[in-house]
Amino acid sequence: MIEKNRYPLNSYRIRDLLLASTLLILFSPLFLLICLGLYLSQGRVFFVQTRPGLDEKPFRLIKFSTLYDAAPGQDEAANQRARLTPLGKYLRRLSLDELPQLLNVLKGDMSLVGPRPLLMEYLQLYAPEERARHQVLPGITGLAQVNGRNALSFKQRFQYDLWYVQHKSHWLDIKILLKTLLNLLRPTGVYANAHTTSPKFDGTN
């Protein structure tokens, strides 16, 4: 059930509503096919996790499930690539695991473009200036995603995020969306290294 929009109806919000609705309609057959494939192959379709959004307010981010559960006592961030399900590998490579976040956009928790929402536990690790990345809605794609994605260090990602916050515009968003489409045709930076999709942020990396 779509929650009532918590954010003002401005030009960015209208754009996001129109595009997200259109994309969900266009990709609905693929969406349903992925749901069926995940259910039949691993019994779980969605991964839902609390993330910080605008002004650091928590929301429930939704993605397609792509990982087997970690073994008891195993760090969730460790050796993620070995825990990728067969279908999950393709979803991650093509960024199709992010498709359900269009629902987050409709709810008003996210925008199509903005800094990626990271873990709640990272909030206490940010430098004061890095917290400014939460002055805009988090996005499905963003400046850091089209310039290296998980191959970037967190500090590099934050530099892109802060630059985006300072220079946010419709024209910049269009360029990021177009570059995102190009990157989908030749995926790079999906994995941080041979062991994990993205390492954990410790305040320095």
Secondary structure, DSSP 4 states (H G I P E B T S, - for coil): -PPPP-S---HHHHHHHHHHHHHHHHTHHHHHHHHHHHHHHHS--EEEEEEE-GGG-EEEEEEE--BPPPPTT--TTTTGGGGB-HHHHHHHHTTGGGTTHHHHHHHTS-EEESPPP--GGGGGGS-GGGGGGGGS--EEE-TTGGGTGGGS-HHHHHHHHHHHHHH--HHHHHHHHHHHHHHHHS--SS-SSSS-SSPPP-S--
